[in-house]
Amino acid sequence: MGLSFASFSQDQAISYKSIEDSVFQAGDKIKLLEIFYDSENNEVLPESYSTVNSIAEFLKKHPNMIVEVGVHTDSRGNHSHNEDVSYEQAKKLVSLLMNKFGVDRFHIKAKGYGESEPIIPDGEIADAPLNKQGILHQINQRTELKIIEIKN
């Protein structure tokens, strides 16, 4: 039986745009699936490169945008460690986008959020069955693009 997310806080819902959308405004967020990081050195893993390439193509298609790469962790582990890890992962993704995929550094910024903006709050995870809690924590681990500014 699948896990239903209907029971989780509606006030925690985030409205995401798709990278394929054609109309954007400042503040829009795009959730990036398939971005995986090495747990030892925070490098973006090669199996994520097709998604990274899609991000690069998106940014090249929209050269008037300034975006933030934001990485989020779950709440397991030390709070300051989670902030450090998320920032390092965001920096590594930005560096990869610039150095390997040709994205202009003036159009992209890195931000680590740590565990500060969960999709599913810890209390709701704690109330879930034990065999579902890991999955729920993984939902909070994510990489997003946030459109900071669109220049005319």
N, CA and C of each residue as an Amber inpcrd file, in Angstrom:
protein
   456
   0.8500000  -1.1840000   0.0000000   0.0000000   0.0000000   0.0000000
   0.8890000   1.2370000   0.0000000   0.5770000   2.2200000  -0.8190000
   1.3750000   3.4380000  -0.9290000   1.1850000   4.3500000   0.2620000
   2.1350000   5.2170000   0.4530000   2.0900000   6.1750000   1.5530000
   1.2920000   7.3900000   1.1130000   0.3240000   7.7660000   1.8810000
  -0.4820000   8.9350000   1.5550000   0.0960000  10.1540000   2.2560000
   0.2590000  11.2040000   1.5000000   0.7940000  12.4370000   2.0820000
  -0.3220000  13.4300000   2.3950000  -1.5650000  13.0230000   2.1740000
  -2.6950000  13.9240000   2.4070000  -2.8030000  14.3200000   3.8720000
  -2.2800000  13.4830000   4.7720000  -2.4090000  13.7730000   6.1930000
  -1.3920000  14.7840000   6.7020000  -0.4000000  15.0980000   5.9040000
   0.6300000  16.0000000   6.3750000   0.2000000  17.4510000   6.2560000
   0.8090000  18.3070000   7.0420000   0.4130000  19.7100000   7.1710000
   0.2330000  20.3920000   5.8260000  -0.9310000  20.9130000   5.6180000
  -1.1880000  21.6560000   4.3850000  -0.4450000  22.9900000   4.3790000
  -0.1950000  23.5590000   5.5600000   0.5150000  24.8350000   5.6140000
   1.9870000  24.6570000   5.2740000   2.4670000  23.4150000   5.2330000
   3.8530000  23.1550000   4.8630000   3.9970000  22.9240000   3.3670000
   2.8740000  22.8900000   2.6390000   2.9210000  22.6080000   1.2090000
   3.6950000  23.7030000   0.4820000   4.5100000  23.2720000  -0.4630000
   5.2820000  24.1990000  -1.2830000   4.7900000  24.0500000  -2.7040000
   4.5200000  25.1420000  -3.3410000   4.0870000  25.1030000  -4.7270000
   5.3210000  25.2200000  -5.6220000   5.5700000  24.1690000  -6.3940000
   6.7410000  24.1430000  -7.2600000   6.3430000  24.3670000  -8.7020000
   7.2050000  25.0690000  -9.4070000   7.1040000  25.1780000 -10.8610000
   7.9360000  24.0450000 -11.4480000   7.7450000  23.8080000 -12.7290000
   8.5390000  22.8150000 -13.4390000   9.6060000  23.5220000 -14.2650000
  10.7120000  22.8610000 -14.4520000  11.7870000  23.4090000 -15.2700000
  11.3270000  23.5710000 -16.7250000  10.2620000  22.8510000 -17.0970000
   9.7190000  22.9390000 -18.4540000   8.7070000  24.0750000 -18.6170000
   8.2920000  24.7120000 -17.5200000   7.3430000  25.8160000 -17.6260000
   7.9550000  26.9520000 -18.4370000   7.0940000  27.8230000 -18.9450000
   7.5990000  28.9190000 -19.7730000   7.4570000  30.2860000 -19.1110000
   6.6650000  30.3870000 -18.0680000   6.4490000  31.6730000 -17.4050000
   6.9010000  31.5420000 -15.9470000   7.7560000  32.4670000 -15.5460000
   8.2890000  32.4540000 -14.1870000   8.2530000  33.8530000 -13.6160000
   8.2790000  33.9200000 -12.2860000   8.4080000  35.2010000 -11.6030000
   9.3360000  35.0260000 -10.4140000   9.8530000  36.1270000  -9.9230000
  10.7410000  36.0780000  -8.7580000  10.0010000  35.3950000  -7.6120000
  10.7100000  34.5110000  -6.9220000  10.1370000  33.7650000  -5.8100000
   9.7000000  32.3670000  -6.1810000   9.5150000  32.0930000  -7.4680000
   9.1370000  30.7410000  -7.8870000  10.2240000  29.7550000  -7.4950000
   9.7980000  28.5420000  -7.1330000  10.7350000  27.4750000  -6.7860000
  10.5380000  26.2990000  -7.7280000  11.6490000  25.6670000  -8.0520000
  11.6420000  24.4690000  -8.8860000  12.3490000  23.3830000  -8.0960000
  11.6300000  22.3090000  -7.7860000  12.2310000  21.1900000  -7.0570000
  12.9650000  20.3110000  -8.0580000  14.2020000  20.0120000  -7.7430000
  15.0260000  19.2120000  -8.6300000  15.1030000  17.7810000  -8.1180000
  14.6320000  16.8700000  -8.9060000  14.7380000  15.4670000  -8.5670000
  16.0380000  14.9430000  -9.1470000  16.4790000  13.8400000  -8.6220000
  17.6560000  13.1710000  -9.1810000  18.9590000  13.9580000  -9.0140000
  19.0850000  14.7150000  -7.9420000  20.3750000  15.3110000  -7.5920000
  20.8620000  14.5540000  -6.3630000  21.9580000  13.8240000  -6.5480000
  22.5200000  13.0210000  -5.4750000  23.9310000  13.4910000  -5.1820000
  24.2980000  13.4780000  -3.9030000  25.5960000  13.9610000  -3.4570000
  26.3580000  12.8360000  -2.7700000  27.6720000  12.8640000  -2.9090000
  28.5380000  11.9220000  -2.2060000  28.5440000  12.3170000  -0.7340000
  28.2610000  11.3750000   0.1480000  28.1740000  11.6900000   1.5720000
  29.5300000  11.9930000   2.2020000  30.6110000  11.6220000   1.5340000
  31.9550000  11.8800000   2.0670000  32.4660000  13.2810000   1.7280000
  32.2530000  13.7180000   0.4800000  32.8490000  14.9920000   0.0520000
  31.8370000  15.9860000  -0.5140000  30.5560000  15.6400000  -0.4820000
  29.4670000  16.5160000  -0.9380000  29.4720000  16.8050000  -2.4330000
  30.2850000  16.0860000  -3.2010000  30.3000000  16.2540000  -4.6560000
  28.9910000  15.7350000  -5.2560000  28.5610000  16.3610000  -6.3450000
  27.4070000  15.8690000  -7.0910000  27.8300000  14.5700000  -7.7760000
  27.0460000  13.5300000  -7.6020000  27.3840000  12.2340000  -8.1890000
  27.0790000  12.2190000  -9.6880000  27.8910000  11.5120000 -10.4640000
  27.7240000  11.4870000 -11.9280000  26.3280000  11.0640000 -12.3950000
  25.6370000  10.2310000 -11.6390000  24.2920000   9.8350000 -12.0590000
  23.3060000  11.0080000 -12.0290000  23.7170000  12.1270000 -11.4710000
  22.8830000  13.3330000 -11.4490000  23.1600000  14.2580000 -12.6290000
  24.1610000  13.9550000 -13.4300000  24.5920000  14.8840000 -14.4740000
  23.5210000  15.1840000 -15.5160000  22.6330000  14.2630000 -15.8070000
  21.5830000  14.5810000 -16.7800000  20.6590000  15.6550000 -16.2250000
  20.3750000  15.5880000 -14.9180000  19.5660000  16.6400000 -14.2960000
  20.3440000  17.9500000 -14.2490000  21.6340000  17.8800000 -13.9380000
  22.4710000  19.0900000 -13.9120000  22.5010000  19.7180000 -15.2970000
  22.6120000  18.9020000 -16.3240000  22.5930000  19.4180000 -17.6840000
  21.2630000  20.1100000 -17.9880000  20.1550000  19.5430000 -17.5140000
  18.8380000  20.1740000 -17.7030000  18.7740000  21.5380000 -17.0170000
  19.3710000  21.6300000 -15.8360000  19.4220000  22.9130000 -15.1250000
  20.2260000  23.9210000 -15.9510000  21.3750000  23.4890000 -16.4460000
  22.2250000  24.3750000 -17.2450000  21.4810000  24.8570000 -18.4870000
  20.8040000  23.9480000 -19.1660000  20.0370000  24.3280000 -20.3570000
  18.9250000  25.3060000 -19.9930000  18.2730000  25.0690000 -18.8750000
  17.2280000  25.9720000 -18.4030000  17.7980000  27.3690000 -18.1600000
  18.9410000  27.4400000 -17.4820000  19.5370000  28.7390000 -17.1700000
  20.0310000  29.4470000 -18.4280000  20.5420000  28.6910000 -19.3830000
  20.9870000  29.2900000 -20.6480000  19.7890000  29.7890000 -21.4640000
  18.6730000  29.1010000 -21.3350000  17.4470000  29.5040000 -22.0290000
  16.8540000  30.7750000 -21.4150000  17.1620000  31.0050000 -20.1410000
  16.6440000  32.1680000 -19.4050000  17.8100000  32.9900000 -18.8560000
  18.5930000  33.6210000 -19.7100000  19.7870000  34.3360000 -19.2480000
  19.4780000  35.5800000 -18.4230000  18.2290000  35.9800000 -18.3880000
  17.8430000  37.1600000 -17.6060000  17.5110000  36.8060000 -16.1520000
  17.6020000  35.5330000 -15.7980000  17.2770000  35.1010000 -14.4410000
  18.5200000  35.0240000 -13.5600000  18.3140000  35.3670000 -12.3080000
  19.2910000  35.0800000 -11.2630000  18.6090000  34.0770000 -10.3550000
  19.2650000  32.9370000 -10.1400000  18.6540000  31.8730000  -9.3430000
  19.5400000  31.4830000  -8.1750000  18.9020000  30.9400000  -7.1850000
  19.5870000  30.3810000  -6.0230000  19.4450000  28.8610000  -6.0890000
  20.5510000  28.1720000  -5.9000000  20.5170000  26.7310000  -5.7010000
  20.4460000  26.5430000  -4.1900000  19.3300000  26.0040000  -3.7250000
  19.1390000  25.7720000  -2.3010000  19.0980000  24.2940000  -2.0020000
  19.8940000  23.8630000  -1.0360000  19.9150000  22.4680000  -0.6310000
  19.3760000  22.3680000   0.7960000  18.4950000  21.3900000   0.9870000
  17.8400000  21.1620000   2.2750000  18.2000000  19.7700000   2.7780000
  18.3900000  19.6500000   4.0840000  18.6160000  18.3520000   4.7100000
  17.3850000  17.9830000   5.5270000  17.4020000  16.7880000   6.0870000
  16.3930000  16.4600000   7.0830000  16.9550000  16.8550000   8.4490000
  16.2180000  16.5470000   9.5040000  16.6320000  17.0060000  10.8360000
  17.4920000  16.0020000  11.5850000  17.7740000  14.8640000  10.9680000
  18.6470000  13.9100000  11.6310000  20.0530000  14.4860000  11.6480000
  20.7400000  14.3200000  12.7270000  22.0930000  14.8670000  12.8300000
  22.0900000  16.2270000  13.4950000  23.2810000  16.7600000  13.6710000
  23.5070000  18.0370000  14.3290000  23.0550000  19.1970000  13.4360000
  22.3730000  20.1650000  14.0320000  21.8240000  21.3030000  13.2890000
  22.9080000  22.0550000  12.5060000  24.0090000  22.4220000  13.1610000
  25.0490000  23.1960000  12.4610000  25.7350000  22.3450000  11.3940000
  25.8780000  21.0430000  11.6560000  26.4450000  20.1470000  10.6420000
  25.5350000  20.0980000   9.4130000  24.2220000  20.0120000   9.6310000
  23.2710000  19.9900000   8.5160000  23.3530000  21.2660000   7.6910000
  23.4980000  22.4050000   8.3520000  23.6550000  23.6680000   7.6170000
  24.9340000  23.6610000   6.7930000  26.0240000  23.2100000   7.3930000
  27.3040000  23.1550000   6.6820000  27.2310000  22.2220000   5.4820000
  26.6740000  21.0360000   5.6750000  26.5710000  20.0550000   4.5920000
  25.7230000  20.6050000   3.4520000  24.5860000  21.1890000   3.7800000
  23.7100000  21.6970000   2.7210000  24.3750000  22.8290000   1.9460000
  25.0980000  23.6880000   2.6330000  25.7920000  24.7800000   1.9420000
  26.9170000  24.2310000   1.0590000  27.6700000  23.2690000   1.5690000
  28.7430000  22.6660000   0.7670000  28.1730000  21.9880000  -0.4770000
  27.0600000  21.2860000  -0.3350000  26.4370000  20.6390000  -1.4860000
  25.9560000  21.6720000  -2.5030000  25.3610000  22.7450000  -2.0250000
  24.9030000  23.8030000  -2.9320000  26.0910000  24.4270000  -3.6670000
  27.1830000  24.6820000  -2.9460000  28.3860000  25.2440000  -3.5830000
  28.9420000  24.2940000  -4.6400000  28.9570000  23.0010000  -4.3340000
  29.4840000  22.0160000  -5.2890000  28.6170000  21.9580000  -6.5380000
  27.3100000  22.0570000  -6.3870000  26.4240000  22.0460000  -7.5500000
  26.6190000  23.3090000  -8.3820000  26.7170000  24.4520000  -7.7360000
  26.9510000  25.7140000  -8.4550000  28.2840000  25.6480000  -9.1960000
  29.3140000  25.1640000  -8.5380000  30.6290000  25.0380000  -9.1630000
  30.5700000  24.1210000 -10.3790000  29.8870000  23.0150000 -10.2560000
  29.7390000  22.0880000 -11.3730000  28.9990000  22.7490000 -12.5350000
  27.9320000  23.4610000 -12.2240000  27.1730000  24.1560000 -13.2710000
  28.0420000  25.1690000 -14.0120000  28.8880000  25.8670000 -13.2930000
  29.7460000  26.8780000 -13.9290000  30.9000000  26.2280000 -14.6880000
  31.6020000  25.3110000 -14.0470000  32.8490000  24.7960000 -14.6040000
  32.6790000  23.7030000 -15.6440000  31.6730000  22.8830000 -15.5180000
  31.4960000  21.7820000 -16.4590000  30.3720000  22.0400000 -17.4540000
  29.3830000  22.8320000 -17.0470000  28.2020000  23.0220000 -17.8770000
  28.0560000  24.4460000 -18.4060000  29.0110000  25.3260000 -18.1130000
  29.0750000  26.6420000 -18.7400000  28.0740000  27.6810000 -18.2830000
  27.5560000  27.5610000 -17.0750000  26.6130000  28.5570000 -16.5660000
  27.3930000  29.7610000 -16.0550000  26.9360000  30.9580000 -16.3950000
  27.5710000  32.2060000 -15.9750000  27.4290000  32.3780000 -14.4670000
  28.5360000  32.6380000 -13.7870000  28.5290000  32.7280000 -12.3210000
  27.6810000  33.8740000 -11.7830000  27.3710000  34.8640000 -12.6010000
  26.5750000  36.0000000 -12.1380000  25.0810000  35.6770000 -12.1070000
  24.7190000  34.4760000 -12.5740000  23.3010000  34.1150000 -12.6370000
  22.9090000  33.0350000 -11.6410000  23.8550000  32.6380000 -10.7830000
  23.5500000  31.5290000  -9.8870000  24.2770000  31.7010000  -8.5560000
  23.5470000  31.4240000  -7.4700000  24.0880000  31.5660000  -6.1230000
  23.7930000  30.2810000  -5.3370000  24.6090000  29.9950000  -4.3420000
  24.4300000  28.8020000  -3.5080000  23.8800000  29.1880000  -2.1430000
  22.9750000  28.3600000  -1.6280000  22.4390000  28.5830000  -0.2820000
  22.1660000  27.2350000   0.3650000  22.6420000  27.0670000   1.5680000
  22.3660000  25.8690000   2.3470000  21.3300000  26.1790000   3.4060000
  20.2440000  25.4500000   3.4010000  19.1580000  25.6760000   4.3520000
  19.1970000  24.7330000   5.5370000  20.0220000  23.6990000   5.4310000
  20.0200000  22.7120000   6.5050000  18.6370000  22.1280000   6.6820000
  18.1960000  22.0730000   7.9180000  16.8960000  21.4900000   8.2480000
  15.8370000  22.5620000   8.5190000  16.1100000  23.8150000   8.1500000
  15.2620000  24.9390000   8.5560000  13.9180000  25.0300000   7.8450000
  13.7520000  24.3870000   6.6880000  12.4900000  24.4920000   5.9430000
  11.9870000  23.1080000   5.5410000  11.5670000  22.3120000   6.5220000
  11.0960000  20.9700000   6.1730000   9.7590000  21.0130000   5.4310000
   9.5570000  20.0570000   4.5680000   8.2390000  19.8840000   3.9430000
   7.3250000  19.1720000   4.9440000   7.8830000  18.1790000   5.6240000
   7.1290000  17.4180000   6.6170000   7.7630000  17.6640000   7.9840000
   7.0340000  18.2750000   8.9020000   7.5940000  18.5870000  10.2280000
   7.9670000  17.3310000  11.0110000   8.9590000  17.4780000  11.8880000
   9.4370000  16.3660000  12.7030000   8.3220000  15.7090000  13.5110000
   7.4030000  16.4870000  14.0310000   6.3130000  15.9170000  14.8180000
   5.4640000  14.9570000  14.0090000   5.2210000  15.2960000  12.7660000
   4.4320000  14.4170000  11.9060000   5.2340000  13.1780000  11.5090000
   6.5470000  13.3480000  11.3510000   7.3880000  12.1830000  11.0620000
   7.3910000  11.2460000  12.2590000   7.5140000  11.8070000  13.4780000
   7.5310000  10.9860000  14.6960000   6.2210000  10.2270000  14.8820000
   5.1080000  10.7980000  14.4200000   3.8030000  10.1480000  14.5500000
   3.5720000   9.0710000  13.4910000   4.4010000   9.0470000  12.4580000
   4.2450000   8.0590000  11.3830000   4.7860000   6.6980000  11.8340000
   4.3320000   5.6380000  11.1870000   4.8930000   4.3160000  11.5170000
   6.4090000   4.3130000  11.3180000   7.1180000   3.5620000  12.1470000
   8.5830000   3.5320000  12.0910000   9.1140000   3.1710000  10.7130000
   8.4430000   2.2600000  10.0190000   8.9290000   1.8450000   8.7030000
   8.7100000   2.9000000   7.6280000   8.0310000   3.9920000   7.9240000
   7.8050000   5.0910000   6.9650000   8.6370000   6.3320000   7.2800000
   9.1960000   6.3990000   8.4820000   9.8780000   7.6170000   8.9170000
  11.0830000   7.9640000   8.0470000  11.8660000   6.9830000   7.6360000
  13.0240000   7.2490000   6.7790000  12.6180000   7.8660000   5.4590000
  11.5390000   7.3640000   4.8850000  11.0280000   7.9140000   3.6200000
  10.6130000   9.3660000   3.8130000   9.9640000   9.6440000   4.9280000
   9.4960000  11.0090000   5.1960000  10.6780000  11.9640000   5.4040000
  11.7110000  11.4960000   6.0800000  12.9150000  12.3190000   6.2180000
  13.5200000  12.6070000   4.8470000  13.5170000  11.6200000   3.9570000
  14.0870000  11.8110000   2.6240000  13.3390000  12.8650000   1.8270000
  12.0550000  13.0230000   2.0740000  11.2810000  14.0620000   1.3820000
  11.8230000  15.4440000   1.7420000  12.2800000  15.5980000   2.9780000
  12.8320000  16.8890000   3.3990000  14.2080000  17.1550000   2.7970000
  14.9080000  16.1080000   2.3710000  16.2090000  16.2710000   1.7190000
  15.9460000  16.5860000   0.2520000  16.2790000  17.7900000  -0.1690000
  15.9630000  18.1690000  -1.5480000  16.8570000  19.2970000  -2.0100000
  16.9260000  19.4400000  -3.3150000  17.6300000  20.5500000  -3.9450000
  16.5980000  21.3210000  -4.7510000  16.6080000  22.6230000  -4.6060000
  15.6470000  23.4830000  -5.3050000  16.3760000  24.6090000  -6.0280000
  15.7630000  25.0720000  -7.0910000  16.1440000  26.3420000  -7.6900000
  15.0980000  27.3540000  -7.2490000  15.5400000  28.5050000  -6.8140000
  14.6160000  29.5840000  -6.4670000  14.9740000  30.7670000  -7.3420000
  13.9890000  31.2870000  -8.0270000  14.2370000  32.4400000  -8.8850000
  14.2990000  33.6780000  -8.0070000  15.4610000  34.3000000  -7.9990000
  15.6960000  35.4820000  -7.1620000  15.2420000  36.7510000  -7.8800000
  15.5950000  36.8300000  -9.1530000  15.3300000  38.0580000  -9.9100000
  15.2290000  37.7040000 -11.3920000  14.3580000  38.4300000 -12.0750000
  14.2900000  38.3370000 -13.5270000  14.5180000  39.7370000 -14.0570000
  15.6420000  39.8950000 -14.7440000  16.0060000  41.1990000 -15.2840000
  15.3410000  41.4070000 -16.6250000  14.9440000  42.6390000 -16.8850000
  14.3230000  42.9570000 -18.1810000  15.3430000  43.2320000 -19.2380000
